[in-house]
Amino acid sequence: MEGAFSNSMPSHFSYTFTPGTSSAYVTDTVTNTWMDTRIWSKLPQSLIDRVIAFLPPPAFFRARCVCKRWYSLLFSNNFLELYIQISPRRHWFLFFKHKSLKSYICGNNSNTTRGSGGQTSTTNIFEGYLFDPCDIAWYRISFPMVPSGFSPAAASGGLICWVSDEAGAKSIILCNPLIGSLSQLPPTLRPRLFPSTGLKVGPSSIDVAVAGDDLISPYAVKNLSTESFHIDAGGFYSLWGTTSSLPRLCSLESGQMVCVDDRFYCMNYNPFSVLAYEIAANSWCKIQAPMRRFLRSPSLVESMEKLILVAAVEKSKLNVPKSLRLWSLQACGTTWVEIERMPQQLYQQFEELEAGHGFDCVGHGEFIAIIIRGSGKALLFDILRKAWQWIPPCPYMNHGGGGDDELHGFAYEPTVTTPVTGLLDQLTIPFQSFSGLIG
């Protein structure tokens, strides 16, 4: 994986993607072995294309340097159709820095340029950190195409949803960072400050839900409402209809939603409960599944198409030690079943590092990442192997222990093509330059 996505590699796309170190070392037991060129030259191109389609993104972009034909595969409709059909899904994570709970600020680099007249201008460059949980490898990826004044809010189907930071009607951009594509949605209708955002991208449809925070104040969320966006290949689309209100007396903390089985889920606080938004029915409901008492830092994640609740359990009885546990919501929707708890010795280490600051979780496939707030430290849990391990520190961050090291994560499936964004072209939305937002 080393050397993938070199910055010096020529590209038509405005991204940089550089590798980090990996804790998984592979020993090559066979040296100086090359395929006979007479055999290689006789392989049919269709077979070679299938092999390339199976490559992980770093190896794919490195292979594009081999010859003109391989370089042009990214522009070949036939290859991209094959890629969609056979390329394996990869359950990666994408992390950003952010400085506070109420601000998803992740632009951590500034480029200063000097014009011909001697004037200088500073432009924020957003930077993310991709983590491959199978190879335990970090990669750095920049987002120079994303304008200033936007923050990542959700991810699905290889696309990152960026939402404008300024109070008011929200501008939304969908971005595929691997190929540098940007697609703009119409702005929302109701003014908001820090709404919760859900994104579901399928092979032939896009659904976005924006809920909560009607600008009552930066510190209180009341009169919660929901706006939804839908477009599909059948020609049906709905642009930000104010569809429904959340249940009364709910306390929705702004953040991202979790999508499972055509539903968006989010945590309700004080008291803890789970809210669900039915995408097709445009309606909210409260999950009537009793939750265990004495929970701390509860988080919802999607893992293997199931809704998982991750939380620390405080000591309720003298003979019951503190622990971190995972529960799965059963198909009936009325019962949580405990599926795992962190080993006690590991939890003691985790609790010492966490020091009461809390933690956030993100799930993807069989993996769940547990990130300690206020630090760059995180644990990885493999549900299939029932294995826990500390994630190696990201080599691109300053690990000084300050709040600037805090990570905000998304489940990300890297893909070199997202044709579903072509549906947005039929809306004939003039793309805004956002020149007023660029510093």
C-alpha positions in Angstrom: 0.0 0.0 0.0 3.0 2.3 0.4 3.5 4.9 -2.3 -0.1 5.0 -3.4 -1.7 8.2 -4.5 1.6 10.1 -4.8 1.1 13.9 -5.0 3.5 13.9 -8.0 1.2 11.6 -10.0 -0.4 13.5 -12.9 -4.2 13.8 -12.6 -7.1 15.7 -14.0 -8.7 15.8 -10.6 -8.1 18.3 -7.8 -7.3 15.9 -5.0 -4.3 14.6 -3.1 -4.3 11.2 -1.5 -1.2 10.1 0.3 -0.5 6.9 2.4 0.3 6.6 6.0 2.1 3.9 7.8 0.5 0.5 8.5 0.8 -1.8 11.4 0.2 -4.8 9.2 3.5 -5.9 7.7 3.4 -8.4 4.9 6.5 -10.5 4.2 7.1 -11.3 0.6 8.3 -14.9 0.6 8.9 -15.0 -3.2 11.4 -12.6 -4.6 12.3 -11.6 -8.1 9.3 -13.3 -9.7 7.8 -11.7 -12.7 5.1 -12.9 -15.0 6.5 -13.8 -18.4 5.8 -10.9 -20.8 4.8 -13.4 -23.4 2.0 -14.6 -21.1 1.0 -11.1 -19.9 0.8 -9.8 -23.5 -1.7 -12.5 -24.4 -4.1 -12.0 -21.6 -7.4 -10.6 -23.0 -8.1 -7.0 -22.1 -11.4 -7.9 -20.6 -9.7 -10.2 -18.0 -7.1 -7.5 -17.2 -10.0 -5.0 -16.6 -11.6 -7.4 -14.2 -8.4 -7.7 -12.2 -8.0 -4.0 -12.1 -11.6 -3.5 -11.0 -10.8 -5.6 -7.9 -7.9 -3.4 -6.8 -8.4 -1.3 -3.7 -8.3 2.5 -4.5 -4.7 3.2 -3.7 -3.5 0.3 -5.9 -6.0 1.3 -8.6 -4.7 4.9 -8.9 -1.1 3.6 -8.7 -1.8 1.2 -11.6 -3.1 4.1 -13.7 0.6 5.2 -14.1 1.4 2.0 -16.0 0.1 3.0 -19.5 -2.3 5.3 -21.3 -5.0 2.7 -21.5 -5.0 2.0 -17.8 -4.9 5.7 -17.1 -8.0 6.2 -19.3 -10.1 3.5 -17.5 -11.4 6.1 -15.2 -13.1 7.7 -18.2 -14.3 4.5 -19.8 -18.1 3.8 -19.4 -17.6 0.1 -20.1 -15.0 -0.2 -17.3 -17.0 1.8 -14.9 -20.0 -0.4 -15.5 -17.8 -3.4 -14.8 -16.4 -1.7 -11.7 -19.9 -1.2 -10.3 -20.8 -4.8 -10.9 -17.8 -6.6 -9.5 -15.7 -4.3 -7.3 -15.9 -5.5 -3.7 -17.3 -3.1 -1.1 -14.7 -1.8 1.3 -15.8 -0.8 4.8 -13.4 2.1 5.5 -13.7 5.1 7.8 -13.2 8.8 7.0 -12.2 11.1 9.9 -12.0 14.8 10.1 -10.7 17.1 12.8 -13.2 19.2 14.7 -12.8 21.6 17.5 -16.0 21.6 19.4 -19.3 19.7 19.8 -21.3 22.5 18.2 -19.0 23.1 15.2 -17.8 20.6 12.7 -14.7 22.6 11.8 -12.3 20.4 10.0 -10.4 22.8 7.7 -6.9 22.6 9.3 -4.6 23.8 6.5 -4.3 27.2 5.0 -2.6 28.0 1.7 -1.4 31.6 1.3 -0.9 32.8 -2.2 0.5 36.0 -3.5 -0.9 37.7 -6.5 0.9 39.8 -9.1 0.1 43.0 -7.3 1.7 41.7 -4.1 -1.7 41.0 -2.4 -2.0 37.9 -0.4 -5.0 35.7 0.1 -5.6 32.7 2.4 -7.7 29.8 1.4 -8.7 27.0 3.8 -8.1 23.5 2.5 -10.1 20.7 4.1 -8.3 17.6 5.0 -9.5 14.2 5.9 -8.0 10.9 7.1 -9.0 7.6 5.6 -8.6 4.5 7.7 -8.6 1.0 6.2 -9.6 -1.3 9.1 -8.5 -4.5 7.2 -5.0 -3.4 6.6 -4.8 -1.1 9.6 -3.6 1.7 7.3 -4.0 5.5 7.3 -4.3 7.7 4.2 -4.5 11.5 4.0 -6.9 13.0 1.5 -7.5 16.7 0.8 -10.6 18.5 -0.4 -9.4 21.5 -2.3 -12.6 21.5 -4.4 -14.9 22.1 -1.4 -15.4 25.8 -0.7 -14.8 27.4 2.6 -17.7 27.7 5.0 -18.8 24.1 4.6 -18.5 21.1 7.0 -19.0 17.4 6.5 -22.3 16.2 7.9 -23.0 12.7 6.5 -21.7 10.0 4.1 -23.2 7.2 2.0 -22.5 5.3 -1.2 -19.1 6.9 -1.7 -20.4 10.4 -1.3 -19.7 13.0 1.4 -22.4 15.4 2.3 -21.1 18.9 3.1 -23.5 21.5 4.7 -23.0 25.2 4.9 -22.0 26.6 8.3 -23.8 29.9 8.2 -27.2 30.3 9.9 -30.1 30.3 7.4 -31.2 28.2 4.5 -28.6 25.4 4.2 -26.6 24.9 1.0 -25.6 21.2 0.5 -22.9 19.7 -1.6 -22.3 16.0 -2.4 -18.7 15.2 -3.1 -16.8 12.1 -4.3 -13.3 12.8 -3.0 -11.6 10.1 -5.0 -12.5 11.7 -8.4 -13.0 15.2 -7.2 -16.6 15.5 -8.2 -19.1 18.0 -6.7 -22.9 18.0 -7.1 -25.0 20.7 -5.6 -28.5 20.3 -4.1 -31.1 23.0 -3.9 -30.9 25.0 -0.7 -33.2 24.0 2.1 -36.4 26.1 2.7 -36.3 26.7 6.4 -33.5 28.6 8.2 -31.4 26.4 10.5 -28.2 26.6 12.5 -26.8 23.2 13.4 -29.3 20.6 12.1 -29.0 16.8 12.1 -28.4 15.5 8.6 -29.1 12.0 7.1 -27.9 10.8 3.7 -28.9 7.6 1.9 -27.3 7.0 -1.5 -28.5 4.0 -3.5 -27.7 2.7 -7.0 -30.6 4.8 -8.4 -31.7 7.2 -5.8 -30.6 9.9 -3.3 -32.4 10.8 0.0 -31.4 13.6 2.3 -33.1 14.6 5.5 -32.4 17.7 7.5 -34.0 17.9 10.9 -34.0 20.2 13.9 -32.6 23.5 15.0 -35.0 26.2 13.6 -32.7 29.0 14.8 -34.4 29.5 18.1 -31.0 30.0 19.6 -27.5 28.4 19.2 -28.1 26.7 22.6 -31.6 25.4 22.5 -33.5 23.3 19.9 -37.3 23.6 19.9 -40.2 23.4 17.4 -38.3 20.7 15.5 -39.2 20.1 11.9 -37.8 18.0 9.1 -37.2 18.7 5.4 -36.5 15.9 3.0 -35.0 15.7 -0.5 -35.5 12.7 -2.8 -34.6 12.0 -6.4 -34.6 8.7 -8.3 -34.0 7.2 -11.7 -37.7 6.8 -12.2 -38.0 10.6 -12.7 -39.6 11.3 -9.3 -38.2 14.0 -7.1 -39.2 16.0 -4.1 -37.4 19.2 -3.1 -37.3 19.9 0.6 -40.9 19.5 1.6 -41.3 20.3 5.3 -42.6 16.8 5.9 -43.1 16.3 9.6 -42.3 17.3 13.1 -40.3 15.3 15.5 -42.1 13.8 18.6 -43.0 16.3 21.3 -40.7 16.9 24.2 -37.7 15.4 22.3 -34.2 16.7 22.9 -32.4 16.1 19.7 -28.6 16.9 19.8 -27.4 18.2 16.5 -25.3 15.7 14.6 -25.5 12.9 12.0 -28.1 10.3 11.6 -27.7 6.5 11.1 -29.4 4.8 8.2 -30.7 1.2 8.5 -33.4 -0.4 6.4 -34.7 2.9 4.8 -34.9 4.6 8.2 -32.8 7.3 9.7 -32.1 6.9 13.4 -30.8 9.4 16.0 -30.4 9.7 19.7 -32.8 11.6 21.9 -31.3 13.0 25.1 -32.7 13.7 28.5 -34.0 11.0 28.9 -32.1 8.7 26.5 -34.2 7.2 23.8 -34.1 6.5 20.0 -36.0 8.4 17.3 -36.6 6.9 13.9 -37.5 8.7 10.6 -39.3 6.6 8.0 -38.0 7.9 4.7 -40.9 6.6 2.5 -43.6 7.6 5.0 -42.0 11.0 5.9 -42.8 10.4 9.5 -41.0 10.2 12.9 -41.6 7.8 15.7 -40.0 6.9 19.0 -38.5 3.4 19.3 -40.5 1.7 22.0 -37.6 -0.4 23.2 -36.6 0.0 26.9 -33.0 1.0 27.4 -30.8 0.0 30.3 -30.4 2.6 33.1 -27.1 4.3 34.0 -25.9 4.8 30.4 -23.2 7.2 29.5 -22.2 8.6 26.0 -24.7 6.4 24.1 -24.1 6.3 20.4 -26.0 4.7 17.5 -24.1 2.9 14.7 -25.0 0.8 11.7 -23.2 -2.5 11.5 -23.9 -5.3 9.1 -27.4 -3.8 8.3 -28.3 -3.7 12.0 -28.8 -0.8 14.4 -26.2 -1.1 17.3 -26.3 0.9 20.5 -22.8 1.5 22.1 -22.6 3.0 25.6 -20.8 2.9 28.9 -22.7 1.4 31.8 -22.1 3.1 35.1 -22.1 0.9 38.2 -25.7 0.4 39.3 -24.9 -2.1 42.1 -21.8 -2.6 44.1 -21.1 -6.0 42.5 -21.6 -4.8 38.9 -18.5 -3.2 37.5 -18.5 -0.4 35.0 -18.2 -1.5 31.4 -18.7 -0.6 27.8 -21.4 -2.7 26.0 -23.1 -3.1 22.7 -26.7 -3.9 22.1 -28.5 -4.8 18.8 -32.1 -3.7 18.1 -34.1 -6.7 17.3 -36.3 -7.0 14.2 -39.5 -6.5 16.3 -38.2 -3.0 17.2 -39.1 -3.4 20.8 -36.1 -5.1 22.3 -32.4 -4.4 22.7 -30.2 -7.5 23.1 -26.7 -7.3 24.4 -24.2 -8.7 21.9 -20.8 -7.8 23.4 -19.1 -6.0 26.2 -15.5 -4.8 26.4 -13.1 -6.9 28.4 -12.7 -5.5 31.9 -8.9 -5.0 31.7 -9.3 -3.2 28.4 -12.1 -1.0 29.7 -9.9 0.1 32.6 -7.3 1.3 30.2 -10.1 3.0 28.1 -11.7 4.6 31.1 -8.4 6.0 32.2 -7.7 7.6 28.8 -11.3 8.8 28.4 -11.3 10.5 31.9 -15.0 11.2 31.7 -14.8 13.3 28.5 -17.1 10.8 26.6 -16.7 9.1 23.3 -18.2 8.9 19.9 -18.8 5.8 17.7 -19.1 5.0 14.0 -19.8 1.6 12.5 -19.2 0.2 9.0 -19.6 -3.4 8.0 -18.2 -5.7 10.7 -16.2 -2.9 12.2 -17.0 -0.3 14.9 -14.6 2.5 15.8 -14.9 4.1 19.3 -13.2 7.5 19.4 -12.3 9.2 22.7 -13.3 12.8 22.7 -10.6 15.4 23.1 -7.9 13.1 21.7 -6.9 11.2 18.6 -7.1 7.8 20.4 -9.6 5.2 19.2 -10.5 1.5 19.6 -11.6 -0.8 16.8 -14.0 -3.7 17.4 -14.5 -6.5 14.9 -17.9 -8.0 15.4 -17.2 -11.1 13.4 -14.0 -12.0 15.1 -15.0 -10.6 18.5 -11.6 -8.8 18.6 -10.7 -5.5 20.1 -7.6 -3.5 19.3 -6.3 0.1 19.6 -6.1 1.9 16.3 -2.6 3.2 15.6 -2.3 7.0 15.8 -2.9 8.9 12.6 0.5 9.9 11.4 -0.8 13.2 10.0 -2.0 14.6 13.3 -0.2 16.4 16.1 -0.8 14.1 19.1 -0.3 16.7 21.8 -3.3 15.7 23.7 -5.2 18.9 23.0 -8.8 19.3 21.7 -7.5 19.9 18.2 -6.8 16.2 17.9 -10.4 15.3 18.3 -11.7 13.2 15.4 -15.2 13.1 13.9 -15.8 10.0 11.9 -18.0 8.7 9.1 -18.6 5.3 7.5 -17.0 5.7 4.0 -17.1 3.3 1.1 -14.4 4.4 -1.4 -15.5 4.1 -5.0 -14.2 5.6 -8.2 -17.6 6.2 -9.7 -21.0 7.4 -8.4 -23.2 7.7 -11.5 -26.3 8.3 -9.3 -25.2 12.0 -9.0 -26.1 12.3 -12.7 -29.7 12.4 -11.6 -29.1 15.9 -10.1 -28.3 17.2 -13.6 -32.0 17.1 -14.5 -32.8 19.6 -11.9 -30.9 22.3 -13.9 -29.6 24.0 -10.7 -27.1 26.8 -11.5 -24.0 25.9 -9.5 -23.2 28.7 -7.1 -19.6 29.9 -7.0 -19.7 30.5 -3.2 -17.1 33.2 -3.8 -18.4 35.1 -0.8 -17.5 32.2 1.5 -13.9 31.8 0.4 -11.5 33.5 2.8 
